[in-house]
Amino acid sequence: MEFLSEYASFLAKTLTLVVAIVVVLVAVAATRGRGRRASGQLQVQKLNDFYKDLRERLEQSVLSKEQLKATRKAEAKAAKQDKKAPPGKQRVFVLDFDGDIKASATDNLRHEVTALLSMAKAEDEVVLRLESGGGMVHSYGLASSQLVRIRDAGIPLTVCVDKVAASGGYMMACIGQKILSAPFAILGSIGVVAQLPNVHRLLKKHEIDFEVLTAGEYKRTLTVFGENTEKGREKFQEDLETTHELFKGFVARYRPQLDIDAIATGEVWLGMAAQERLLVDELKTSDQYLAERAAEAELFHLHFAQKKSLQERVGLAASMALDRFVLTWLSRLNQQRFW
């Protein structure tokens, strides 16, 4: 018993020391990182090598030794012929955009676009794999502007939608000269929505006053705590209508073949129905399209990776764990509907 007591005391002291060291390291990292913006670097992967590795691994498992030897011999001969061919093989630059409500991926997208524009030519192509249900107007406006840079440079832009490109997501997608969609991807939602609760009556019931002071007639139209007026509601609705008209004009500019008044109702459509309404040009997944392009062009996947501070990495890990927990239970609840 005396040994266990001493051992427990030793473990407690050791744990205290480790915690103290971690606290000091976090404090030092916070001090060094304060006032200094995290940097990042551009990561480039040649996707042709990725597809080649997939094929070779399958061949090793399926083909006999004689067949494998003959295949490798034919590949070596073809590679030798390619070296003799004149240079100038088309390049395809592949980007990814996984959008949240704030279009946070724009921070990386702007650097990726800047990098590819420094060397891409008109005979090359940019493929954007886009997934977004939309979000804040100004955030997705900036994200869309990054894609406009590609189009203005005269470089063909193809947008692939495997799951969803709605609202701000479709604002980005419409800039592509070609939009490809999976058959059951969700597209559209060309509309504007804003909603907020109002607890004024609750505060009034408990005799709580909330003062809103403004300079300018329409500095504040609707509020959460104050009493909303009909005039304020009308102005708020007017602003929404103005934003919607700008949204419609933006989409119509890059997709003139659309009947903009018919599709700018805020509705969404699955890929097959979206193609009938000319929201997309072709039904095809990004995997299929890139595999086809890999057979005739050099594919380069670009990703600008931001260096995160210790606090950001810890926070991100906690956030991801919470997201996984919530998504797991939501998935289980949803699956019960189909059992």
Backbone hydrogen bonds in HBPLUS format (Angstrom, degrees):
<---DONOR---> <-ACCEPTOR-->    atom                        ^
c    i                          cat <-CA-CA->   ^        H-A-AA   ^      H-
h    n   atom  resd res      DA  || num        DHA   H-A  angle D-A-AA Bond
n    s   type  num  typ     dist DA aas  dist angle  dist       angle   num
A0005-SER N   A0001-MET O   2.95 MM   4  6.18 153.3  2.03 146.4 153.9     1
A0006-GLU N   A0002-GLU O   3.00 MM   4  6.24 158.0  2.05 146.5 151.7     2
A0007-TYR N   A0003-PHE O   2.85 MM   4  6.06 153.8  1.92 149.2 157.5     3
A0008-ALA N   A0004-LEU O   2.85 MM   4  6.02 155.9  1.91 146.0 152.1     4
A0009-SER N   A0005-SER O   3.02 MM   4  6.23 151.7  2.11 141.3 149.2     5
A0010-PHE N   A0006-GLU O   2.91 MM   4  6.16 150.4  2.00 143.0 151.1     6
A0011-LEU N   A0007-TYR O   2.93 MM   4  6.24 158.7  1.98 149.9 155.0     7
A0012-ALA N   A0008-ALA O   3.00 MM   4  6.19 156.0  2.06 145.3 151.7     8
A0013-LYS N   A0009-SER O   3.04 MM   4  6.29 157.9  2.09 147.2 152.5     9
A0014-THR N   A0010-PHE O   2.92 MM   4  6.17 160.5  1.96 150.4 156.2    10
A0015-LEU N   A0011-LEU O   2.88 MM   4  6.04 163.9  1.90 151.3 155.6    11
A0016-THR N   A0012-ALA O   2.96 MM   4  6.13 156.7  2.02 144.2 150.9    12
A0017-LEU N   A0013-LYS O   2.98 MM   4  6.23 153.9  2.05 147.2 153.9    13
A0018-VAL N   A0014-THR O   2.95 MM   4  6.25 160.0  1.99 152.9 158.1    14
A0019-VAL N   A0015-LEU O   2.95 MM   4  6.16 165.9  1.97 154.2 157.6    15
A0020-ALA N   A0016-THR O   3.00 MM   4  6.15 154.7  2.06 143.1 150.3    16
A0021-ILE N   A0017-LEU O   2.96 MM   4  6.25 154.3  2.03 148.0 154.7    17
A0022-VAL N   A0018-VAL O   2.97 MM   4  6.25 161.6  2.00 152.6 157.3    18
A0023-VAL N   A0019-VAL O   2.95 MM   4  6.17 160.3  1.99 150.5 155.6    19
A0024-VAL N   A0020-ALA O   3.03 MM   4  6.28 157.5  2.08 146.3 152.1    20
A0025-LEU N   A0021-ILE O   2.93 MM   4  6.20 162.6  1.96 153.3 158.0    21
A0026-VAL N   A0022-VAL O   2.92 MM   4  6.15 159.7  1.96 153.0 158.2    22
A0027-ALA N   A0023-VAL O   2.97 MM   4  6.16 157.7  2.02 146.2 152.6    23
A0028-VAL N   A0024-VAL O   2.89 MM   4  6.15 157.4  1.94 152.3 158.4    24
A0029-ALA N   A0025-LEU O   2.91 MM   4  6.09 161.1  1.94 148.1 153.5    25
A0030-ALA N   A0026-VAL O   2.87 MM   4  6.05 152.2  1.94 145.8 153.7    26
A0031-THR N   A0027-ALA O   2.95 MM   4  6.16 154.3  2.02 145.1 151.9    27
A0032-ARG N   A0028-VAL O   2.93 MM   4  6.16 164.4  1.96 154.2 157.9    28
A0033-GLY N   A0029-ALA O   2.92 MM   4  5.94 149.2  2.01 141.6 150.3    29
A0034-ARG N   A0030-ALA O   3.05 MM   4  5.97 123.6  2.38 137.4 148.8    30
A0036-ARG N   A0033-GLY O   3.20 MM   3  5.41 162.4  2.23 125.6 124.4    31
A0307-LYS N   A0039-SER O   2.68 MM 268  5.57 159.8  1.72 150.3 155.9    32
A0041-GLN N   A0305-ALA O   3.02 MM 264  5.54 149.2  2.11 144.3 150.6    33
A0305-ALA N   A0041-GLN O   2.91 MM 264  5.54 156.6  1.96 164.8 157.0    34
A0043-GLN N   A0303-HIS O   2.75 MM 260  5.16 169.0  1.76 146.5 150.3    35
A0303-HIS N   A0043-GLN O   2.95 MM 260  5.16 147.7  2.05 151.0 157.5    36
A0045-GLN N   A0301-HIS O   3.01 MM 256  5.09 157.0  2.06 140.9 148.4    37
A0301-HIS N   A0045-GLN O   2.73 MM 256  5.09 168.7  1.74 159.8 158.3    38
A0049-ASP N   A0046-LYS O   3.24 MM   3  5.83 134.7  2.46 110.5 119.3    39
A0047-LEU N   A0299-LEU O   2.92 MM 252  5.29 137.3  2.10 125.9 137.3    40
A0051-TYR N   A0047-LEU O   2.97 MM   4  6.32 162.2  2.00 158.3 160.1    41
A0052-LYS N   A0048-ASN O   2.90 MM   4  6.04 153.8  1.97 144.4 152.6    42
A0053-ASP N   A0049-ASP O   2.90 MM   4  6.03 154.6  1.96 143.3 149.6    43
A0054-LEU N   A0050-PHE O   3.12 MM   4  6.42 154.2  2.19 145.7 152.4    44
A0055-ARG N   A0051-TYR O   3.08 MM   4  6.35 162.8  2.11 148.9 152.8    45
A0056-GLU N   A0052-LYS O   2.91 MM   4  6.13 163.8  1.93 153.4 158.1    46
A0057-ARG N   A0053-ASP O   3.00 MM   4  6.09 157.4  2.06 147.8 153.1    47
A0058-LEU N   A0054-LEU O   3.18 MM   4  6.39 153.9  2.25 144.2 151.0    48
A0059-GLU N   A0055-ARG O   2.89 MM   4  6.13 158.6  1.94 151.2 157.6    49
A0060-GLN N   A0056-GLU O   2.97 MM   4  6.14 153.8  2.04 145.8 151.9    50
A0061-SER N   A0058-LEU O   3.11 MM   3  5.27 131.6  2.35  98.9 111.7    51
A0062-VAL N   A0058-LEU O   2.98 MM   4  6.14 142.1  2.12 148.6 159.8    52
A0063-LEU N   A0059-GLU O   2.88 MM   4  5.39 158.2  1.92 141.1 148.3    53
A0068-LEU N   A0064-SER O   2.79 MM   4  5.94 161.1  1.83 154.7 160.6    54
A0069-LYS N   A0065-LYS O   2.91 MM   4  6.02 155.3  1.97 143.3 149.9    55
A0070-ALA N   A0066-GLU O   3.02 MM   4  6.24 159.2  2.06 146.8 152.1    56
A0071-THR N   A0067-GLN O   2.90 MM   4  6.10 153.0  1.97 146.5 154.3    57
A0072-ARG N   A0068-LEU O   2.93 MM   4  6.16 161.7  1.96 150.4 154.6    58
A0073-LYS N   A0069-LYS O   3.01 MM   4  6.18 151.8  2.09 143.7 151.7    59
A0074-ALA N   A0070-ALA O   3.02 MM   4  6.25 154.1  2.09 144.4 150.7    60
A0075-GLU N   A0071-THR O   2.93 MM   4  6.19 152.6  2.00 147.4 155.5    61
A0076-ALA N   A0072-ARG O   2.92 MM   4  6.11 154.5  1.98 146.0 152.4    62
A0077-LYS N   A0073-LYS O   3.07 MM   4  6.29 152.5  2.15 141.8 149.0    63
A0078-ALA N   A0074-ALA O   2.96 MM   4  6.20 155.2  2.03 144.4 151.2    64
A0079-ALA N   A0075-GLU O   2.86 MM   4  6.08 155.1  1.93 147.8 154.7    65
A0080-LYS N   A0076-ALA O   3.01 MM   4  6.20 149.8  2.10 141.5 149.3    66
A0081-GLN N   A0077-LYS O   3.08 MM   4  6.38 149.7  2.17 143.1 150.9    67
A0082-ASP N   A0078-ALA O   2.96 MM   4  6.26 148.3  2.06 144.7 153.7    68
A0083-LYS N   A0079-ALA O   3.12 MM   4  6.43 147.6  2.23 144.0 151.3    69
A0084-LYS N   A0081-GLN O   3.14 MM   3  5.18 125.7  2.45  94.9 108.6    70
A0085-ALA N   A0081-GLN O   3.12 MM   4  6.40 129.4  2.38 139.1 152.8    71
A0085-ALA N   A0082-ASP O   3.13 MM   3  5.06 134.1  2.35  93.0 105.8    72
A0298-GLU N   A0090-GLN O   2.89 MM 208  6.29 165.1  1.91 162.2 163.2    73
A0125-GLU N   A0091-ARG O   3.01 MM  34  6.47 141.1  2.17 153.3 162.6    74
A0092-VAL N   A0298-GLU O   2.73 MM 206  6.02 158.7  1.78 162.2 161.9    75
A0300-PHE N   A0092-VAL O   2.82 MM 208  6.19 162.7  1.85 168.0 171.2    76
A0093-PHE N   A0125-GLU O   2.83 MM  32  6.29 160.4  1.87 160.7 161.9    77
A0127-VAL N   A0093-PHE O   2.85 MM  34  6.14 161.5  1.88 149.4 154.9    78
A0094-VAL N   A0300-PHE O   2.77 MM 206  5.93 167.7  1.79 146.9 151.0    79
A0302-LEU N   A0094-VAL O   2.96 MM 208  6.10 165.2  1.99 164.4 166.0    80
A0095-LEU N   A0127-VAL O   2.82 MM  32  6.19 163.9  1.84 163.0 167.4    81
A0129-ARG N   A0095-LEU O   2.86 MM  34  6.21 170.3  1.87 155.6 156.1    82
A0097-PHE N   A0129-ARG O   2.98 MM  32  6.25 157.8  2.03 162.4 157.3    83
A0131-GLU N   A0097-PHE O   2.94 MM  34  6.23 156.0  1.99 173.7 173.5    84
A0099-GLY N   A0131-GLU O   2.80 MM  32  6.16 154.1  1.87 157.8 165.7    85
A0103-ALA N   A0100-ASP O   3.04 MM   3  5.06 162.7  2.07 108.1 113.3    86
A0136-MET N   A0101-ILE O   2.87 MM  35  6.05 160.9  1.90 169.5 163.8    87
A0106-THR N   A0103-ALA O   3.03 MM   3  5.88 166.4  2.05 125.4 128.8    88
A0107-ASP N   A0104-SER O   3.27 MM   3  6.21 160.1  2.31 125.5 127.2    89
A0108-ASN N   A0105-ALA O   3.15 MM   3  5.56 133.4  2.38 107.1 117.3    90
A0109-LEU N   A0105-ALA O   2.98 MM   4  6.22 164.0  2.01 151.0 156.3    91
A0110-ARG N   A0106-THR O   3.00 MM   4  5.98 165.7  2.02 155.0 154.5    92
A0111-HIS N   A0108-ASN O   3.14 MM   3  5.49 124.9  2.46 105.2 118.1    93
A0112-GLU N   A0108-ASN O   3.03 MM   4  6.32 158.3  2.08 154.5 161.4    94
A0113-VAL N   A0109-LEU O   2.88 MM   4  6.07 162.0  1.91 158.2 162.0    95
A0114-THR N   A0110-ARG O   3.11 MM   4  6.19 156.8  2.17 135.2 141.8    96
A0115-ALA N   A0111-HIS O   2.96 MM   4  6.15 155.4  2.02 145.5 151.8    97
A0116-LEU N   A0112-GLU O   3.05 MM   4  6.32 170.4  2.05 152.7 154.3    98
A0117-LEU N   A0113-VAL O   2.97 MM   4  6.04 156.8  2.02 151.6 158.0    99
A0118-SER N   A0115-ALA O   3.10 MM   3  5.40 146.8  2.22 103.8 113.7   100
A0119-MET N   A0116-LEU O   3.19 MM   3  5.76 164.4  2.22 113.3 117.9   101
A0120-ALA N   A0116-LEU O   2.79 MM   4  5.62 154.5  1.85 164.3 172.9   102
A0124-ASP N   A0121-LYS O   2.91 MM   3  5.37 160.4  1.95 116.0 122.6   103
A0126-VAL N   A0156-PRO O   2.89 MM  30  6.22 160.6  1.93 161.6 168.2   104
A0158-THR N   A0126-VAL O   2.83 MM  32  6.20 167.2  1.85 165.8 170.3   105
A0128-LEU N   A0158-THR O   2.83 MM  30  6.27 160.6  1.87 161.1 167.8   106
A0160-CYS N   A0128-LEU O   2.81 MM  32  6.06 169.5  1.82 158.1 161.1   107
A0130-LEU N   A0160-CYS O   2.91 MM  30  6.02 158.9  1.96 162.2 169.2   108
A0132-SER N   A0164-VAL O   2.88 MM  32  5.70 163.2  1.91 138.0 142.1   109
A0166-ALA N   A0132-SER O   3.00 MM  34  6.46 155.8  2.06 150.2 157.8   110
A0140-TYR N   A0136-MET O   3.06 MM   4  6.28 167.6  2.08 157.6 160.3   111
A0141-GLY N   A0137-VAL O   2.81 MM   4  5.91 136.8  2.00 144.3 157.7   112
A0142-LEU N   A0138-HIS O   3.16 MM   4  6.32 150.2  2.25 138.5 143.8   113
A0143-ALA N   A0139-SER O   3.12 MM   4  6.45 157.2  2.18 142.4 148.9   114
A0144-SER N   A0140-TYR O   2.90 MM   4  5.96 157.3  1.96 139.7 145.7   115
A0145-SER N   A0141-GLY O   3.05 MM   4  6.22 146.7  2.17 137.3 146.4   116
A0146-GLN N   A0142-LEU O   3.25 MM   4  6.62 137.0  2.45 142.5 152.3   117
A0146-GLN N   A0143-ALA O   3.18 MM   3  5.36 133.9  2.40  98.5 110.2   118
A0147-LEU N   A0144-SER O   3.01 MM   3  5.26 123.5  2.34 101.8 115.7   119
A0148-VAL N   A0144-SER O   2.98 MM   4  6.36 146.2  2.10 147.6 158.3   120
A0149-ARG N   A0145-SER O   3.19 MM   4  6.45 140.2  2.35 137.9 146.4   121
A0150-ILE N   A0147-LEU O   3.07 MM   3  5.24 123.9  2.39  98.8 112.1   122
A0151-ARG N   A0147-LEU O   3.17 MM   4  6.59 162.2  2.21 150.8 154.7   123
A0152-ASP N   A0148-VAL O   2.77 MM   4  5.93 164.4  1.79 157.1 161.5   124
A0153-ALA N   A0149-ARG O   3.11 MM   4  6.19 134.9  2.32 134.6 145.2   125
A0153-ALA N   A0150-ILE O   3.17 MM   3  5.20 130.5  2.43  94.7 107.9   126
A0155-ILE N   A0150-ILE O   3.38 MM   5  5.87 164.8  2.41 160.1 156.0   127
A0154-GLY N   A0151-ARG O   2.98 MM   3  5.30 159.8  2.02 110.4 116.2   128
A0177-GLN N   A0157-LEU O   2.93 MM  20  5.71 127.3  2.22 141.7 155.9   129
A0159-VAL N   A0178-LYS O   2.89 MM  19  6.31 164.3  1.92 164.9 168.4   130
A0180-LEU N   A0159-VAL O   2.79 MM  21  6.14 166.7  1.81 163.9 168.6   131
A0161-VAL N   A0180-LEU O   2.83 MM  19  6.15 155.5  1.89 148.1 156.2   132
A0182-ALA N   A0161-VAL O   2.94 MM  21  6.42 150.0  2.04 164.1 165.2   133
A0186-ILE N   A0163-LYS O   2.76 MM  23  6.17 157.5  1.81 141.3 144.1   134
A0165-ALA N   A0186-ILE O   2.84 MM  21  6.26 157.2  1.89 167.7 175.3   135
A0169-GLY N   A0166-ALA O   2.76 MM   3  4.71 146.2  1.87 137.6 127.4   136
A0167-SER N   A0188-GLY O   2.78 MM  21  6.16 155.0  1.85 144.3 151.6   137
A0170-TYR N   A0167-SER O   2.99 MM   3  5.31 122.5  2.33 103.9 117.6   138
A0171-MET N   A0167-SER O   2.97 MM   4  6.34 145.4  2.09 146.7 157.8   139
A0172-MET N   A0168-GLY O   3.19 MM   4  6.47 141.5  2.35 138.1 145.5   140
A0173-ALA N   A0169-GLY O   3.02 MM   4  6.30 160.0  2.06 141.7 147.8   141
A0174-CYS N   A0170-TYR O   2.93 MM   4  5.91 162.8  1.96 153.7 154.5   142
A0175-ILE N   A0172-MET O   3.24 MM   3  5.87 160.7  2.28 116.4 121.9   143
A0176-GLY N   A0173-ALA O   3.07 MM   3  5.89 156.7  2.13 124.7 129.7   144
A0281-ASP N   A0179-ILE O   2.85 MM 102  5.37 159.6  1.89 145.0 152.0   145
A0181-SER N   A0282-GLU O   2.99 MM 101  6.42 156.0  2.04 156.6 164.4   146
A0284-LYS N   A0181-SER O   2.80 MM 103  5.48 133.9  2.01 122.3 135.0   147
A0185-ALA N   A0182-ALA O   3.12 MM   3  5.23 172.5  2.12 117.2 116.8   148
A0272-MET N   A0183-PRO O   3.17 MM  89  5.31 139.4  2.34 147.8 137.0   149
A0271-GLY N   A0185-ALA O   2.85 MM  86  5.08 120.3  2.21 139.3 152.0   150
A0187-LEU N   A0269-TRP O   2.88 MM  82  5.43 162.3  1.91 154.7 160.6   151
A0269-TRP N   A0187-LEU O   2.80 MM  82  5.43 159.3  1.85 156.8 163.9   152
A0189-SER N   A0267-GLU O   2.64 MM  78  4.86 163.0  1.67 143.9 140.5   153
A0191-GLY N   A0189-SER O   2.93 MM   2  5.58 123.1  2.26 109.2  92.7   154
A0199-VAL N   A0224-VAL O   2.86 MM  25  6.23 152.4  1.94 167.0 174.6   155
A0203-LEU N   A0199-VAL O   3.02 MM   4  6.31 160.1  2.06 155.9 161.1   156
A0204-LYS N   A0200-HIS O   2.82 MM   4  6.06 160.0  1.86 153.3 159.7   157
A0205-LYS N   A0201-ARG O   2.90 MM   4  6.03 150.6  1.99 140.8 148.3   158
A0206-HIS N   A0202-LEU O   3.28 MM   4  6.55 141.8  2.43 139.0 147.8   159
A0206-HIS N   A0203-LEU O   3.12 MM   3  5.25 127.3  2.42  96.8 110.2   160
A0208-ILE N   A0203-LEU O   2.78 MM   5  4.92 163.7  1.80 141.4 143.7   161
A0207-GLU N   A0204-LYS O   3.00 MM   3  4.80 159.9  2.04 105.2 107.4   162
A0219-LYS N   A0216-GLY O   3.22 MM   3  5.23 169.1  2.24 113.8 112.0   163
A0233-ARG N   A0229-THR O   2.99 MM   4  6.35 153.3  2.06 147.6 154.9   164
A0234-GLU N   A0230-GLU O   2.96 MM   4  6.19 159.2  2.01 148.1 153.3   165
A0235-LYS N   A0231-LYS O   3.07 MM   4  6.31 157.2  2.12 145.6 151.4   166
A0236-PHE N   A0232-GLY O   2.96 MM   4  6.14 156.7  2.01 146.5 153.2   167
A0237-GLN N   A0233-ARG O   2.88 MM   4  6.11 162.0  1.92 153.3 157.8   168
A0238-GLU N   A0234-GLU O   2.91 MM   4  6.09 149.2  2.01 141.5 150.6   169
A0239-ASP N   A0235-LYS O   2.98 MM   4  6.27 151.0  2.07 146.1 153.0   170
A0240-LEU N   A0236-PHE O   3.07 MM   4  6.43 151.7  2.16 145.0 152.7   171
A0241-GLU N   A0237-GLN O   2.97 MM   4  6.24 158.6  2.01 150.4 155.7   172
A0242-THR N   A0238-GLU O   2.96 MM   4  6.22 154.0  2.03 146.7 153.8   173
A0243-THR N   A0239-ASP O   2.99 MM   4  6.23 160.3  2.03 148.3 153.1   174
A0244-HIS N   A0240-LEU O   2.91 MM   4  6.14 153.6  1.98 147.7 155.5   175
A0245-GLU N   A0241-GLU O   2.97 MM   4  6.22 156.7  2.03 148.8 154.1   176
A0246-LEU N   A0242-THR O   3.09 MM   4  6.38 154.9  2.16 146.8 153.4   177
A0247-PHE N   A0243-THR O   2.91 MM   4  6.16 153.1  1.98 146.5 154.4   178
A0248-LYS N   A0244-HIS O   2.86 MM   4  6.15 163.2  1.89 154.8 158.6   179
A0249-GLY N   A0245-GLU O   2.93 MM   4  6.13 158.7  1.97 145.7 151.7   180
A0250-PHE N   A0246-LEU O   2.94 MM   4  6.13 149.6  2.03 144.2 152.3   181
A0251-VAL N   A0247-PHE O   3.05 MM   4  6.35 164.2  2.07 156.0 159.0   182
A0252-ALA N   A0248-LYS O   2.91 MM   4  6.05 165.5  1.93 152.7 157.4   183
A0253-ARG N   A0249-GLY O   3.00 MM   4  6.06 140.2  2.17 137.0 146.7   184
A0255-ARG N   A0251-VAL O   2.77 MM   4  5.84 137.8  1.95 151.1 165.0   185
A0258-LEU N   A0255-ARG O   3.09 MM   3  5.86 171.0  2.10 126.3 128.7   186
A0262-ALA N   A0259-ASP O   2.94 MM   3  5.48 131.8  2.18 113.3 126.4   187
A0263-ILE N   A0259-ASP O   3.19 MM   4  6.49 144.2  2.32 151.9 162.4   188
A0264-ALA N   A0260-ILE O   2.88 MM   4  5.67 136.4  2.08 147.5 156.5   189
A0273-ALA N   A0270-LEU O   2.98 MM   3  5.51 114.9  2.42 116.3 131.3   190
A0274-ALA N   A0270-LEU O   2.76 MM   4  5.85 154.6  1.83 157.4 163.8   191
A0275-GLN N   A0271-GLY O   2.90 MM   4  6.12 145.3  2.03 147.9 155.5   192
A0277-ARG N   A0273-ALA O   3.28 MM   4  6.60 139.1  2.45 138.9 149.1   193
A0277-ARG N   A0274-ALA O   3.17 MM   3  5.14 128.2  2.45  92.8 106.2   194
A0279-LEU N   A0274-ALA O   2.90 MM   5  5.16 150.1  1.99 160.2 153.1   195
A0278-LEU N   A0275-GLN O   3.01 MM   3  4.86 160.8  2.04 104.0 108.5   196
A0289-TYR N   A0285-THR O   3.11 MM   4  6.40 167.5  2.13 153.3 156.6   197
A0290-LEU N   A0286-SER O   2.94 MM   4  6.00 170.3  1.95 152.1 154.9   198
A0291-ALA N   A0287-ASP O   2.99 MM   4  6.03 156.4  2.05 145.4 152.4   199
A0292-GLU N   A0288-GLN O   3.06 MM   4  6.23 153.7  2.13 145.8 152.6   200
A0293-ARG N   A0289-TYR O   2.97 MM   4  6.25 156.9  2.02 148.2 154.8   201
A0294-ALA N   A0290-LEU O   2.86 MM   4  5.97 145.0  1.98 145.2 154.2   202
A0295-ALA N   A0292-GLU O   3.26 MM   3  5.59 148.0  2.36 103.6 112.2   203
A0296-GLU N   A0293-ARG O   3.04 MM   3  5.48 158.5  2.09 112.0 118.8   204
A0297-ALA N   A0293-ARG O   2.84 MM   4  5.74 130.1  2.09 156.9 172.1   205
A0313-ARG N   A0309-SER O   2.90 MM   4  6.19 155.7  1.96 152.3 159.1   206
A0314-VAL N   A0310-LEU O   2.96 MM   4  6.19 161.3  2.00 153.1 157.6   207
A0315-GLY N   A0311-GLN O   2.89 MM   4  6.04 163.4  1.92 147.7 153.0   208
A0316-LEU N   A0312-GLU O   2.76 MM   4  5.85 154.3  1.82 145.5 153.1   209
A0317-ALA N   A0313-ARG O   2.97 MM   4  6.11 157.0  2.02 144.0 149.7   210
A0318-ALA N   A0314-VAL O   3.05 MM   4  6.32 159.3  2.10 148.7 154.1   211
A0319-SER N   A0315-GLY O   2.88 MM   4  6.07 156.5  1.94 146.6 153.7   212
A0320-MET N   A0316-LEU O   2.85 MM   4  6.04 161.2  1.89 151.8 156.5   213
A0321-ALA N   A0317-ALA O   3.03 MM   4  6.20 155.4  2.09 144.2 150.8   214
A0322-LEU N   A0318-ALA O   3.01 MM   4  6.26 155.8  2.07 146.3 152.6   215
A0323-ASP N   A0319-SER O   2.83 MM   4  6.09 158.9  1.87 150.3 156.7   216
A0324-ARG N   A0320-MET O   2.89 MM   4  6.09 161.1  1.92 149.2 153.8   217
A0325-PHE N   A0321-ALA O   3.05 MM   4  6.26 154.9  2.12 142.2 149.0   218
A0326-VAL N   A0322-LEU O   2.94 MM   4  6.21 167.5  1.96 157.0 159.3   219
A0327-LEU N   A0323-ASP O   2.83 MM   4  5.95 170.2  1.84 156.6 159.9   220
A0328-THR N   A0324-ARG O   2.89 MM   4  5.89 151.9  1.97 141.9 149.6   221
A0329-TRP N   A0325-PHE O   3.21 MM   4  6.47 163.2  2.24 148.9 152.0   222
A0330-LEU N   A0326-VAL O   2.91 MM   4  6.11 158.6  1.95 152.0 159.0   223
A0331-SER N   A0327-LEU O   2.83 MM   4  5.89 153.7  1.90 143.1 150.5   224
A0332-ARG N   A0328-THR O   2.99 MM   4  6.25 154.1  2.06 143.4 150.5   225
A0333-LEU N   A0329-TRP O   2.94 MM   4  6.15 159.9  1.98 147.8 152.9   226
A0334-ASN N   A0330-LEU O   2.89 MM   4  6.07 152.5  1.97 144.2 152.2   227
A0335-GLN N   A0331-SER O   2.86 MM   4  6.04 153.7  1.93 149.1 156.1   228
A0336-GLN N   A0332-ARG O   3.22 MM   4  6.42 142.9  2.36 141.2 149.4   229
A0337-ARG N   A0334-ASN O   3.12 MM   3  5.62 148.8  2.22 108.9 117.3   230
A0338-PHE N   A0335-GLN O   2.93 MM   3  5.46 153.1  2.00 114.2 122.3   231
